[in-house]
Amino acid sequence: MTIYHHNINNNKDGGGGMKWSHIRNTFLPEESFRSWGNYARALKDTPFRFKDRLLARSSDTTELLEMKALSRHDMKKSLNWWDLLWFGIGAVIGSNVFILTGLEAKYHVGPAVVIAYFFSGVSAMLSVFCYTEFAVDIPVAGSSFAYLRVELGDFISFIAAGNILLEYVVGGPAFARAWTYYFAALCNHKPDDFRITVDALPEDYNHLDPIAVLVLLFISLLTLTTTKGSSRLNSIASIFHLLAILVIIVAGLVNANPKNYTPFTVPFGAGGGIFRASKVVFFSYVGFEAVPTMAEETENPGRDIPIGLIGSMFIATCLYCLLAITLCLMQPYNQINTNDPFSLAFETVGMGWAKYLIAAAALKGITSVLLVAALGQARYLTHIARTQMMPSWLARVNERTGTPVNATLTMLTANAFIALFTSLDDLSNLLSIATLFIFMLVAVALLIRRYFVAGVTTKLDRIKLIVCLVLILGSSSTASATYWGLNNQNENGGGCWIGYVVSMPFWLIGTVGLWVFVPQARSPKLWGVPLVPWLPSASIGINIFFLGSVDVNSFIRFAVRTGIVLVYYLLVGVHASFDKAKEYEKKRIKELHHDTNPFEKNLQQLPPVVPLALPTAIYYVSVTWWWRTEFSHLQSTTKARTDKTPSPISPSSRKV
């Protein structure tokens, strides 16, 4: 009755009031936003609502049925393993390999860069395993957001998802402007030849890139019309991309000189060099997380998703390793030109034509990355909107095309605006650590999923689970922070392993404790990660290891973005989520004739392990900061007390 009375009062304002009421009900239909009075009361209750939603978990059924119903229409199930395989290849194999391989081979590790690619590929495969099990069990468009919401709760899932969305808004424009760069190279022009310079705008924002906007527009329109059509185009383009890469590999190996592989591991790569290179090339494997967002459109998730995700990562790892071998066999590592390693390597052996093939391959790789990203980010946003933590208008799925039109257009607008004005250098600097952070959280969520089920797991087992997770997370964080803190002070990596020597036994104790003393409470439905808890625990440790290599400025940017997401959550998200949960509870109670609500019971039995992830991240950042500042202080003190000059760190290493 109150709601209708409020709408009648709004109608007194005439057409403008009705229009505003319609807009409000479209974007913020929840009870807390129906009037300023309601919103004021909601803000006053924010501490209570935040506490209520902090530990509130969703369920598989809620994500699969209740949430999807809010889109009004279903996405079309038209994808199979073949589609997902090529989506994965297109998402992962971009242009990074043509630049990063030369950089790391010359400055950090020499021909052993192939080991760095192999290590990073195995590390990424561990995350792929975790994503695959979740995607098979919960085949919805939300990917990691849905998985974390089920196992870690509303708050952590939204904070993580908000960072990913902000990274999408930066990453898409970065790749779009890189598309212009490689297109110019293919046409034997400079990138600025295809851009419009506006002197009235600030520097770094005055080179307008209409080609980047047109590329984003074309890709978005394609994804709007049909997902299957997008898949066909991606499959054909990716096949030609792989053929081009194979031609590059074969042509390079024909001109290989085995002497260039001696020494295999250069002096500065014998210690920490391989790991420094690994943490850089690891980002060449990032991108696969967009593929699970298409699980909702997959015909047979139990079969298609494992083949598509694991198969694409295996192929990407093999190709990256072959490209790394090829480059270092063609010329000595210390003669590699880091600006365009492969093209100039082929010029030195008299095959200058190969630079056009490399530019075309890079251009196609960026196009596929943009295509898969456009599909993934729209579906990610759609599922967040289904929870009403973002405007539910974004959750709409078009009846005819079966695609999320509103979410796609929203992300297109944001990406195109940034791509038009912002320079590629500025965009690259904004790319942050959100992906690694979510990879770690998904692995934590998988362990909780396997070892905790409300009403099944005993109190003693919950306590043991908490202790084991604390050991795994805490030891990995301390060891990683110590390693990179010492590594920054010692170019050869000497003494850096002290943190792992001291801390990793605790990681081993935590993992063995899960394996031996905590019984698994749930088995995967169709496909599961092998060797649980070893592989998920290793994934946690490795992702935290890579997090430790990120510079302090990236942590600051991550903290700022998290702060922005947190403010939005406290002002809007928590109230929308709270209202939706209460509406859901009333509906279920009514259906069960006032019996105990199993969803509410599930919330009451949630173990206190869920909020561990965020405090662990805060602890990790603090420890990392302390190590770096402490050793910088020690180094400056040493300089003041002695006349000896310390061994300089390579300027090129600093730059990279």
N, C-alpha and C positions, 0 to 999 in steps of 0.2 A: 504493500500500500504506500509506503514512504517513497518508493521509487517513482510510481506513477504520479504522485502528488508533486514531486520535484519537477518532473517533466512538464506538468501542466503549468507550473509557475514560470518555467523557462519560456513556454509558448507565449506568455503575455508580452514578451519583448518583441514579438512579431517575427518576421521571416529571419532576421539575423539571429535571434535566439534559437529558433528551430535549426538553423544551419549549424550554429556552434554546438548545439546538443547532438546533432548527427555526427559532426566531426569527432566530438569527445567520445561518443559511444562506439565509433569506428576504431579509434586508436586506444582509448582507455576505458573499456566498458565495465571495469570492476567496480564494486561497491565503494571502495575507498576514494574513487575519483569522480563520483557522481555529483558532488558539490564541494565547494570550498570548505564547508563545515565538516563534511566527511573526511576530507583530506587532512584538515587540521587535527581531527581526532586520531587519524591514522598515524600522523607524524608523532603525536604525543605518545602513542603506543609502540613506537618503533623499537625500543629496547625489548619489550615483551615479544613482539613479532619476530625480531631478529633471533632471539633465543629459540623461539618455536621453530623457525625454519633452518637454523644452523645445523641441527642434527636430523632434519626431516629428509628421509629418502623416498624415492619413487619406487616403482616395481616394474618388472618386465611387462606385465599385463597392462599397466597404466601407459607405458611408453608405446606399446604396440597397438593398443585399442583406443584408450581415452584421448591420448594426445593426437593421434592421426585423425580422429573424428573432427577435430577443430579446424582442419584444413578444408572441410566441406566436401572435397572430392579427393579420390585416391590418385597417387602417382601411378603411371602405367608401368606394369611389370613387363619390361621388354628387353632386359639385358641378360646376357649369359656369361659364362666364364671367358669366352673369347673377347667380349666387349671389355670386361673388367681387366683382363690381361693387358690389353693395349692401352686402356686408360691408365693403368699403373705405370707402364713403360713411358707413356707420354708425360705423365706427371713427374717422373723422377729424372729421366734422361733429358736434361735441358742443355744449356750452353756452358754451365760452370766447369765441366770437365775440360773444356778446351783452354781455359785460363788457369784454373787452380792447379792442374797437373804440373805445368811449367813452373809456377811460383814455388810450390812445395819441393819439387825436385831440385831446383837451383839453390834455394835459400835454407832448406831445412834437412832434407833427407837423401838427396841424390836418387839413384836408380831404385832405392828401397821404397820409393813412393808407392810402388805396387803393394807393398805390405800395408801401408797406411790405408789404401783403398780397400784391401781385403778386410782389415780389422774393422773399419767403419761400416763396411757392408754387412759383416756378421753382427755388429752392434745394432744396425738398423733392422736386421732380420728379427732380432729378439723383440723389438717393438712391434714389428709386423705380426708376429705370433700372437701377442697380447691383443692387438686390434682385431685380428681374425676371429679369435674365440668370441669376443664381445659381438662382433658384427654378425656372426652366425646365430648366436643366442638372441640378440636384440637387433634384428635387421630394420633399423629405422634411419631416417635422414640425418638425425642429430649426431651420429658418430660419437666422438669422445664426450661431447656434452651429455648425451643420453647415458653413456656408460658411467660417467662420474656421478650423474644425478641419481642413478640407481644404487651405487655403492658408497659414495662419499657425501651425498646430500646436495641440496639446492645451492647452498652458499658457495662451496668450493667449486662446484660445476660451473656456476655462473661467472665467478671470478676468472676461472681458466678460459671459459668460452669468450668472455669479453676481451681478454688479451688476444685470443686467436682472431677474433673479428677485426680488431684494430690492426693486427699484423696483416690480415688479408687486404685491408684498405691501403696499406703501404706496399705490400708485396706485388699486388696486381699492377699498379702504376709503374713500379720499378721494372718489371718485366716488359711492360708495354713500351717504355722509353728505350729499353735495351733492344727491343724489336726494331726500332728506328735505327739504332746504331748498326746492327748487323745488316739491315736492308741497305743502308748507305755503303757499307763495306762491299756488299755484293754488287752494287752499282758503281763501285770505285769512286765514291764521293765521301765527303765528311758529313757526320750526322747533322751539323748545323745548317748544311745546305738544304735540308728538308724541314727546317724549323723556322718559325717566324720570330724575329727579335723585336721586342717592344722596349725601347729605351726608358720609357716612363716607369716601368716596373722595377722592383729591386733586383739586384744581381742574384743569380741562381734561380730566379723566378721569371726572368724576362725572355727566356727562349721557349716560346710556345710550341708544343708538339702536336699538331693536328693529326699526324699519322698514327700516333699512339692512341688517340681518342677514336679514330676510325677503326683501328684494329679491335679495340675493346668493344665498340658498338657492333661490329660484324659478328664477333664471337658471342656476345650476349644475345643478339637476335637469333643466332643459330641455336643456342641452348634453349631459347624461349619456345621455338617452334616444335622441336622434337628431341628427346634424349637419344633415341635410337639413331636418328639421322646424324647427330653429333658424334655418336660412337662410330658410325660407318666412316665419316670423314676422318676422324682421329685414327682409325685402324689403317686406312689407306696411307695417310700421311706418315704414320709411325713405321709402317713397313718400308717405305722409301727412305725414311730416316735411318733405319737400321742397315739398309743396303748401303747407304752413303758411308756410314761408320765402318762397315765391313770393308768397303773399298779403301778407305783411309788406312785401316789396319793392315790390309794386304799390301797396299802400295808402300807403306812405311816399312814393313818387315822385309820386303824385297830389297830395300836399301839399308838394311840393318847392319851394324858393325858390332860384333860381340865384345870387342875391346872397350866399347863405351860403357859396358856394365862393370868395369873394373876401375876403382873399387865399388862393390855393390852398395855397401853402407859407408857413407862418408864420415869423417871424424865427428862432425857436429851432429850427425844423425844417429850415432851409435847409442846414445843415452836417451835423452828426451826428445830427439828430433822426430822419431817415428810417431810419438804420441802428439807432438805439436802439429805434425802434418795431419794426423788422423782427425784431430778436433776441427781442422779446417775443412778437409774434404768430406767430413761427415754431412755437412750441409748440402752436398751434392745428392744425397739420398733422401733428403726431406721433400715431401710432396705427396707421398703415398697416402697420407692421412686423409686426402680428399676422396679417395676411392671408396672407403666404407660409407660415406654419406649417400652413395648410390645403392646401398643394400636394400632399401625399400623398393627399388625398381628392378630388383634381381629376381629372375624366375625361380631359381633354386638356390637359395643362399647357402645351404649346407654343403653343396658341391661347388658352386661357382665362385664364392668369395675366397676360399682357401687357394683354389687354383689361380685365380686372378691376382691376389695380393702376393702370395709367396712366389709364384712363378715370375711375376714382373720384377720383384726384388732380386731374385736369383739371376735373371737375365741382365739386369742393370749392373750387378756386381761383377759379373763376368766381363761385360763390355768395358767397364771402367778400368778393370785390371789389365785388359788387353791394350787399351789405349795408353795406359801408363807405361807398359812394357815397350810399346812401339816408339813412343817419344824418346825414351832414354836410350834405345838402341840406335836411333837415327843420328844422334849427335851427343857429345859429352855433356853431362849435366851442367857444367859450369859455363857452357856456351849457349845455353837455352835463352832465347829472348822472351822475357816474361810478358811483354805486351801482347804478343800473338804467337805463342809457342809453336803450335802445329803448322801454321801457314809458313812461318819463316824457316822451320825445320825442313819442310818440303822444298823451299826455294834453295836451300843449301845443297840439295841433291839434284837440282835441276828439274824439279817438278812444280813450277810456279802455278800451274793450272789448278793445283789442289786447293789453293786458298779460296777459290770460288766454291768448290765443293764443301769445304769446311764452313764457310759463311752460310751457305744454303742449309747445311745440316744444323748449324746453330740457330738459324732463323726458324726452321721447322720445329726445333726443340722448344724454343720459346713459345711458338704458337700453340703447341700441344699443352705446355704448362699453363698458359693462359686459359685454354679451353677447359681443361680439367679443373682448374681453380675456379673458373666461373660457375661450373656445375656444382662444385663442392661448397663454395661459400654461400651460394643461394640456398642450398638445402640445409646447411648448418644453421643459417639465420632463420629459416622456416621452422625448424624444430624448436629453437629457442622461443620463437613467437608462439608456438603451440602451448607452451607453459605459461604464457601471458606475462612473462618477465620482460618481454619486449612487446610492442603493439601487436595484437592478434591479427590485425590487417595484413601483416607480413607473412602470416601462415597460410594464406589462401593459395589453393592449387586450382589452376584453370581446368575446367571440365573437359574441354575439347583436346587440349594438348597434354594434359596431365603433368604440367610443369609449374613450379612456383614462380608465377609471373611477378608478383609484387616484390618479393625478396630479390629477384634477379635485377629488376629495374632499379631498386634502391642501391644495391651494390654497384651497378653500372654507373649510376650518377656519382657516387662517392669516388670510385676509381678514376673515372674520366676527368673529373674536376682536378684531382691531384696530379694525374698524368699530364695534363695540359700545361701546368705551371711549374711543377717542382722538378729540379734537376735530378739526374740519376744518382749523383754522388750523395745528395742529401737524403734521398730515399734509401740508399744502401746503408747509410749510417743509422737510420731509424729501425732497420730490421733488428729484432731483438731475440730474446731467449725463450719466448712463450712456447715454441714448439717443443724444445727440450724439456721444459717444465711439465708440459702435458704428457709427453711420453713417459716421464717418471710417474706422474699421477695415475696414468692408465695401468701401469704395471702394479702399483700399490693397490688399485681398485681390483685388479684381477686376483691378487692374493686374498683380499678381503672376501671377494665373491666365492672363492673356493673354500675358504676356511670359516666363514661365518654365515649362518642362516638363522634368522630370528625364530625362536621356539625350538630350534634343533641343537644349536651350539650351547654347551653348558657354560656356566659362569666361570669355572676354572679354565676351560679352553679359551674363553674370551680373554682372560687375563694373560694366558700364555701367548696368545696371538698378539696382544698389545706389546708385550715385552719383546717378542721376536722382531716385530716391525720397528720398534724403537731402536733395537740393536742394528738392524739392517740400514735404516735411514741415518741414524746418528753416526755410525762408523763410516759409512760411505761419504757423508758430508765432511767429517773431520779429516779423513784420509785425503780426499780430493783437495780440500782447502790447503792442507799442509803441502801436498805435492806441488800445486801450482804456485803457492807462495814461495817455496824454496826454488822452484824452477825458474821463476822470474829473476832470481838473484844469481843463478848459475847456468850459464849457457850450455854446459856439458851434461846437465842433469844430475851431477853428482850429489848424493845426499838427499835427493828429492823423495826417495822411496821410504824415508823414515816414517812418514805419516801412515803409509800402507802397512809397513812392518808392525807398527803399534796398533793400528785401528782395524785392519782387515781380519784379524782373528775374531773380533767381535761380530763382523759381518758373517763370518763362517759359523760362529756359534748361533747367531740368529737364524740363519738359513737351515742349519742342521736341526735346530730346535723345532722349526716348523715341520720339517720333514719327518722327524721322529716322534715328537711329543704332542703335536696338534693334529687330530684327525680331520681329514677333508670332509666338510659338511655338504658339499654339492659337487656333482659331476657335470661336465659339459654336456649339452643336449645332443649335438651332432659332431662337432669337431672341437678338440681341446689342445691347449698348449702342452707339448710333451715336457717331461722332466720337471714338473711342478714340485717344489717351489724354486728349483735351481735356476731355470731360465728367467722367470719374472724377477727374481732377486738379482740376478746378474744384470738384467736390463735396468733396474733401479740404480745399481752401482755405477754402470757405465754412463748412463745419462747424467747422473750427478757429477761424474768425472768430467764429462764434456762441459757441463755447466760451470765447473770451476775454471775452465780455460777462458771464459768470456770476460772481457774487460770490465772495469768498474763502471764506465759510462753506460754500458748496456744494462747493468744492474740498476743504475739510476733511472734510465728510461723505462725499464720494466716496472720499477716501483712507482713512477709517475703514472704510467698507464693503469697499473693496478689501482692506484688511488682514484683515478677518474672512474674506473668501473665500479669501485666501491661506493663512491658518492652516488652514482646512478642507482646502484642496487638499494642503498638506504633510502633514497628519495622516491623511487618508483618500483624497482624489481621486487623488493621484499613484501611490499603491500599487495602487489598484484598476485604474487605467489601465495601469500597468506589467504587472500580472498578466494583464490581458486581452490586451495586445499580445503578450506571450510565448506565451500560449495560441493566439492567432491565427497567429503565426509558425510554431509547431510544426505546426499543422494544415495550413498552406499548404506547408510543407517536405515533410510526409508525402505530400500530394497530388501534389507535383511530383517525387516520388522523389528527394529530397535535392538537387534542383537549386537554383541561387541564387534566393533569395526575391525576387521583383520588388518587393514592398512594402518589404523591408529595404533593397534597393538604392535605392529612391526616397528613403528616409530618409537614406542616406549621401550622396546628391547634393543634399540640401536646401541652398540658398544661405543665407549668413548674413544675408540681408535680412529673414528672417522675424521675428526678435526686435526689429527696429527700432521697432515700434509702441510698445511699452511704454517703452523709454528716451526716445522722442520725447515721449510724454505727460509723463514726469517732467521732461524738459527744459522743456517748455512751461509746466508749472505753476511751475517755478522761475523762469523768465524773467518770467512774469506777476506773480508775487509780488514779484520784484525791482523791476520797473517801478513797481508801485503803492506799495511802501514807499519807494522812492527819491524819487518825485515828492512823496509826502506829506512826506518829510524836507525837500525843497527848498522846498516851500510854507511849512512851519513856519519854516524859516531865513529866508525872505523876509519873513515877518511880523515876525520878531524884529529884522531890520536896517532895516526901513523903517517909516514911519508911515502908509503908504498902506494902505487897506483893499481887499483883492482882491474881484473881482466874485463875489457869492454864487452858489452853485448852487441851483437851484430846489428847495425842500423837497419839492415833489410829485414831482420827478424822482428825488430820493433815495429817496423812499418806494417808488416803482415799481421 
